[in-house]
Amino acid sequence: MSGVLNLVSVGPGYEDLIAPRAIAALRDSDVIVAYELYLRWIMPHVEGKEIHTPPLTQERERALLAIEKARGGARVSLISSGDIGIYAMAALAYEEMSEDDTYQVKLIPGITSANACASLLGSPLSHDFATLSLSDLLCPWEWIEHRARHIAKADLACVMYNVQSASRQQGVYRVLQLMLESKAPHTLCGVVKNAYRPGQEVSIHRLDELPSLQFDMLTTIVVGNRFTQRKRGQIFTPRGYNDWDAKADSTLPQRQELPDGGVWVFSGTSDGNALAARLAAGQARPVVVSAATDHGGDVAIKACPGATVWAGRQGIEARRQALVASGAKVLVDATHPYATSMSEQLIGLSRELGIPYLRYERPSSFNADGGTLCASPQDAAARAIATGQRIFLSTGSKDLATFLHADGAGDKQWFARLTAEPEFIERAVALGVPRERICAMQGPFSKDFNIALWRDWQIDCVITKDSGDAGGYAAKVEAAKALGIELLVVQRPQVDYPAMCNSADELIAQLAKLDLA
């Protein structure tokens, strides 16, 4: 009698997600070979059968056992969660088969971890995407990094399997940094734990928030692409096959062709735009202003007459191509003092492309009586939770998750002031800030405005950044003193800038010294 080897996929974890064909194969089998956990999902269909459950670390032994039984004439089902042909047992079984084996092989597909997790998030994989296992047990780590780097450069959506284990803690953070080198920091992502199993957890984050999270082997990360959007508490990636160029180029209605040999000013702040306007008025070379968001681009168009504005959701590869194609002569980094990932990216591009780099940064305004200096957002969160009850966040959108996920944060009432970008507001709401506690306005703000707002909301602790006078820091200090409330100031991150200027005059003098022929 010829045996049968059924390679059976039993999906993510609930019986109603197991394909009828898989159930038929289980019922038709004499022998079941599975990791013990999987029996919970399939026990009604395998009672009374010969069952073998080698432990989790003995995958090859499971495959060999199933093959041995099939060679002996038995009808065998080798079980795997998800789809047995994707990061699972089927490949091991095929490796161990012989060409002269006579038993039948039937592979029954199932719902993969990728599409199970995606379904809980919405529809983030509606366009091209990749999957990437972060386990280096069967693949050299160098290969994993190489693949991650190219996935990011192509701006593919990505599903990460085998994210983190007790013995493999740091790899996921290295891969996330590689993603951030090419993907925009605000790229929407999903984190799913125990998909369709007890203890299921689903959350949505920005890509630059993920490095602050902890994961495990039961977690899957789904990274979107530049077009992934929020809607109704979920995320989706538009298909857009016939409108890709239009979507990519629609960030600014007044977009211009990039001039050759320009001075590129990476801005996004009021003083950065003022610097760009001054350069555009006085420089012989054309000036290009790069802003990270559509709103920033709209502001720059009005604030920087004579300059060309290049804005939107661009990653490092788009910046690299634009700088090369336009023959950029200088990179002026006038981004926010806390935009360290962008500054590090620009420093890297400067070195790679041989383009001079100048950093323009507004001077610090912090002094000893201007609040309590905190070493990091995590430090500020801990101090605020220890001292305040109604805590006001004047730190922007980037670090919201750090504050709202800190130990003890759930016992406090959080208020936030954000730029009026729908994406930022939706993210705050998703993280648990009630809409009535969000002030969506463009700063900076006066002392009197801060006093009125904080008094009305009965704020007893404010967290801000050392954003300088241009960021309204002095007005926050004065308002906090007037109300007698705690002001916590997140220290500026330390970056090893190749060249630093703290005034427009100093930067213009440095530009004059460069050979821009």
Solvent accessible surface area in square Angstrom, and as a share of the most:
residue,aa,sasa,rsa
1,M,181,0.81
2,S,62,0.40
3,G,2,0.02
4,V,17,0.09
5,L,0,0.00
6,N,5,0.03
7,L,0,0.00
8,V,0,0.00
9,S,0,0.00
10,V,0,0.00
11,G,0,0.00
12,P,9,0.05
13,G,4,0.04
14,Y,96,0.37
15,E,75,0.33
16,D,124,0.64
17,L,47,0.23
18,I,10,0.05
19,A,35,0.27
20,P,111,0.70
21,R,177,0.65
22,A,0,0.00
23,I,29,0.15
24,A,59,0.46
25,A,13,0.10
26,L,0,0.00
27,R,146,0.53
28,D,81,0.42
29,S,3,0.02
30,D,56,0.29
31,V,4,0.02
32,I,0,0.00
33,V,0,0.00
34,A,0,0.00
35,Y,52,0.20
36,E,113,0.51
37,L,46,0.23
38,Y,25,0.10
39,L,18,0.09
40,R,183,0.67
41,W,23,0.08
42,I,0,0.00
43,M,71,0.32
44,P,85,0.53
45,H,14,0.06
46,V,0,0.00
47,E,123,0.55
48,G,90,0.87
49,K,50,0.21
50,E,77,0.34
51,I,57,0.29
52,H,51,0.23
53,T,55,0.32
54,P,22,0.14
55,P,70,0.44
56,L,94,0.47
57,T,120,0.70
58,Q,68,0.30
59,E,57,0.26
60,R,97,0.36
61,E,88,0.39
62,R,4,0.02
63,A,0,0.00
64,L,78,0.39
65,L,39,0.19
66,A,0,0.00
67,I,1,0.00
68,E,111,0.50
69,K,55,0.23
70,A,1,0.01
71,R,123,0.45
72,G,71,0.68
73,G,12,0.12
74,A,23,0.18
75,R,73,0.27
76,V,0,0.00
77,S,0,0.00
78,L,0,0.00
79,I,0,0.00
80,S,6,0.04
81,S,26,0.17
82,G,9,0.09
83,D,18,0.09
84,I,0,0.00
85,G,45,0.43
86,I,76,0.38
87,Y,105,0.40
88,A,31,0.24
89,M,9,0.04
90,A,4,0.03
91,A,64,0.50
92,L,26,0.13
93,A,0,0.00
94,Y,114,0.43
95,E,115,0.52
96,E,46,0.21
97,M,39,0.17
98,S,51,0.33
99,E,180,0.81
100,D,119,0.62
101,D,37,0.19
102,T,118,0.69
103,Y,14,0.05
104,Q,96,0.43
105,V,53,0.30
106,K,98,0.42
107,L,71,0.35
108,I,6,0.03
109,P,79,0.50
110,G,20,0.19
111,I,62,0.31
112,T,16,0.09
113,S,33,0.21
114,A,6,0.05
115,N,75,0.38
116,A,1,0.01
117,C,3,0.02
118,A,9,0.07
119,S,57,0.37
120,L,34,0.17
121,L,1,0.01
122,G,24,0.23
123,S,50,0.32
124,P,0,0.00
125,L,27,0.13
126,S,36,0.23
127,H,22,0.10
128,D,78,0.40
129,F,91,0.38
130,A,21,0.16
131,T,49,0.29
132,L,8,0.04
133,S,21,0.14
134,L,0,0.00
135,S,19,0.12
136,D,60,0.31
137,L,153,0.76
138,L,168,0.84
139,C,26,0.16
140,P,59,0.37
141,W,55,0.19
142,E,123,0.55
143,W,140,0.49
144,I,1,0.01
145,E,30,0.13
146,H,102,0.46
147,R,115,0.42
148,A,0,0.00
149,R,74,0.27
150,H,95,0.42
151,I,16,0.08
152,A,1,0.01
153,K,74,0.31
154,A,64,0.49
155,D,15,0.08
156,L,48,0.24
157,A,1,0.01
158,C,0,0.00
159,V,0,0.00
160,M,0,0.00
161,Y,22,0.08
162,N,44,0.23
163,V,0,0.00
164,Q,1,0.00
165,S,25,0.16
166,A,102,0.79
167,S,112,0.72
168,R,32,0.12
169,Q,66,0.29
170,Q,128,0.57
171,G,13,0.13
172,V,1,0.01
173,Y,38,0.14
174,R,96,0.35
175,V,0,0.00
176,L,0,0.00
177,Q,82,0.37
178,L,2,0.01
179,M,0,0.00
180,L,21,0.10
181,E,76,0.34
182,S,9,0.06
183,K,3,0.01
184,A,6,0.05
185,P,37,0.23
186,H,20,0.09
187,T,5,0.03
188,L,8,0.04
189,C,0,0.00
190,G,0,0.00
191,V,17,0.10
192,V,1,0.00
193,K,59,0.25
194,N,24,0.12
195,A,14,0.11
196,Y,50,0.19
197,R,48,0.18
198,P,110,0.69
199,G,53,0.51
200,Q,79,0.35
201,E,106,0.48
202,V,62,0.35
203,S,44,0.28
204,I,21,0.11
205,H,4,0.02
206,R,18,0.07
207,L,0,0.00
208,D,24,0.12
209,E,7,0.03
210,L,0,0.00
211,P,40,0.25
212,S,61,0.39
213,L,31,0.15
214,Q,132,0.58
215,F,13,0.06
216,D,43,0.22
217,M,90,0.40
218,L,94,0.47
219,T,6,0.04
220,T,11,0.07
221,I,0,0.00
222,V,0,0.00
223,V,0,0.00
224,G,0,0.00
225,N,4,0.02
226,R,67,0.24
227,F,30,0.12
228,T,12,0.07
229,Q,80,0.36
230,R,23,0.08
231,K,124,0.53
232,R,229,0.83
233,G,60,0.58
234,Q,80,0.36
235,I,1,0.01
236,F,57,0.24
237,T,2,0.01
238,P,23,0.15
239,R,156,0.57
240,G,18,0.18
241,Y,112,0.42
242,N,158,0.81
243,D,62,0.32
244,W,91,0.32
245,D,106,0.55
246,A,53,0.41
247,K,64,0.27
248,A,27,0.21
249,D,87,0.45
250,S,78,0.51
251,T,26,0.15
252,L,5,0.03
253,P,122,0.77
254,Q,113,0.50
255,R,68,0.25
256,Q,102,0.45
257,E,161,0.72
258,L,47,0.23
259,P,33,0.21
260,D,112,0.58
261,G,9,0.09
262,G,0,0.00
263,V,0,0.00
264,W,0,0.00
265,V,0,0.00
266,F,4,0.02
267,S,9,0.06
268,G,52,0.50
269,T,17,0.10
270,S,70,0.45
271,D,23,0.12
272,G,0,0.00
273,N,8,0.04
274,A,63,0.49
275,L,4,0.02
276,A,0,0.00
277,A,23,0.18
278,R,114,0.42
279,L,1,0.01
280,A,24,0.18
281,A,94,0.73
282,G,65,0.63
283,Q,50,0.22
284,A,113,0.87
285,R,70,0.26
286,P,53,0.33
287,V,3,0.02
288,V,0,0.00
289,V,0,0.00
290,S,8,0.05
291,A,5,0.04
292,A,48,0.37
293,T,37,0.22
294,D,56,0.29
295,H,71,0.32
296,G,15,0.14
297,G,0,0.00
298,D,62,0.32
299,V,61,0.35
300,A,1,0.01
301,I,42,0.22
302,K,172,0.73
303,A,42,0.33
304,C,2,0.01
305,P,96,0.60
306,G,78,0.75
307,A,13,0.10
308,T,15,0.09
309,V,9,0.05
310,W,22,0.08
311,A,0,0.00
312,G,1,0.01
313,R,83,0.30
314,Q,20,0.09
315,G,7,0.07
316,I,16,0.08
317,E,43,0.19
318,A,21,0.17
319,R,10,0.04
320,R,43,0.16
321,Q,109,0.48
322,A,10,0.08
323,L,0,0.00
324,V,92,0.53
325,A,85,0.66
326,S,4,0.03
327,G,35,0.34
328,A,9,0.07
329,K,60,0.25
330,V,0,0.00
331,L,0,0.00
332,V,0,0.00
333,D,0,0.00
334,A,3,0.02
335,T,13,0.07
336,H,61,0.27
337,P,5,0.03
338,Y,18,0.07
339,A,28,0.22
340,T,26,0.15
341,S,49,0.32
342,M,27,0.12
343,S,1,0.00
344,E,99,0.45
345,Q,21,0.10
346,L,0,0.00
347,I,10,0.05
348,G,35,0.34
349,L,1,0.00
350,S,11,0.07
351,R,174,0.63
352,E,100,0.45
353,L,50,0.25
354,G,64,0.62
355,I,15,0.08
356,P,47,0.30
357,Y,14,0.05
358,L,7,0.03
359,R,0,0.00
360,Y,24,0.09
361,E,17,0.07
362,R,18,0.07
363,P,79,0.50
364,S,64,0.42
365,S,30,0.19
366,F,54,0.22
367,N,83,0.43
368,A,101,0.79
369,D,95,0.49
370,G,2,0.02
371,G,26,0.25
372,T,48,0.28
373,L,71,0.35
374,C,0,0.00
375,A,77,0.59
376,S,34,0.22
377,P,29,0.18
378,Q,101,0.45
379,D,40,0.21
380,A,0,0.00
381,A,1,0.00
382,A,61,0.47
383,R,102,0.37
384,A,0,0.00
385,I,23,0.12
386,A,85,0.66
387,T,95,0.55
388,G,4,0.04
389,Q,76,0.34
390,R,58,0.21
391,I,0,0.00
392,F,0,0.00
393,L,2,0.01
394,S,15,0.10
395,T,8,0.05
396,G,33,0.32
397,S,13,0.08
398,K,70,0.30
399,D,22,0.11
400,L,0,0.00
401,A,2,0.02
402,T,22,0.13
403,F,1,0.00
404,L,24,0.12
405,H,97,0.43
406,A,27,0.21
407,D,137,0.71
408,G,35,0.34
409,A,3,0.03
410,G,80,0.77
411,D,110,0.57
412,K,43,0.18
413,Q,55,0.25
414,W,13,0.05
415,F,3,0.01
416,A,1,0.00
417,R,13,0.05
418,L,4,0.02
419,T,42,0.25
420,A,61,0.47
421,E,26,0.11
422,P,93,0.58
423,E,26,0.12
424,F,28,0.12
425,I,38,0.19
426,E,63,0.28
427,R,0,0.00
428,A,0,0.00
429,V,45,0.26
430,A,61,0.47
431,L,27,0.13
432,G,56,0.54
433,V,2,0.01
434,P,43,0.27
435,R,153,0.56
436,E,128,0.57
437,R,60,0.22
438,I,24,0.12
439,C,14,0.08
440,A,37,0.29
441,M,86,0.38
442,Q,113,0.50
443,G,29,0.27
444,P,80,0.50
445,F,31,0.13
446,S,64,0.41
447,K,77,0.33
448,D,104,0.54
449,F,67,0.28
450,N,0,0.00
451,I,20,0.10
452,A,60,0.46
453,L,27,0.14
454,W,1,0.00
455,R,155,0.56
456,D,110,0.57
457,W,41,0.14
458,Q,127,0.56
459,I,8,0.04
460,D,56,0.29
461,C,1,0.00
462,V,0,0.00
463,I,0,0.00
464,T,0,0.00
465,K,20,0.08
466,D,7,0.04
467,S,8,0.05
468,G,0,0.00
469,D,106,0.55
470,A,35,0.27
471,G,21,0.20
472,G,8,0.08
473,Y,4,0.01
474,A,46,0.35
475,A,18,0.14
476,K,17,0.07
477,V,17,0.10
478,E,85,0.38
479,A,0,0.00
480,A,4,0.03
481,K,115,0.49
482,A,63,0.49
483,L,46,0.23
484,G,68,0.65
485,I,30,0.15
486,E,65,0.29
487,L,11,0.05
488,L,3,0.02
489,V,0,0.00
490,V,3,0.02
491,Q,68,0.30
492,R,28,0.10
493,P,53,0.33
494,Q,149,0.66
495,V,29,0.17
496,D,126,0.65
497,Y,34,0.13
498,P,74,0.47
499,A,32,0.25
500,M,78,0.35
501,C,1,0.01
502,N,65,0.33
503,S,48,0.31
504,A,22,0.17
505,D,88,0.46
506,E,72,0.32
507,L,0,0.00
508,I,49,0.25
509,A,50,0.38
510,Q,61,0.27
511,L,6,0.03
512,A,86,0.67
513,K,152,0.64
514,L,57,0.28
515,D,127,0.66
516,L,28,0.14
517,A,111,0.86
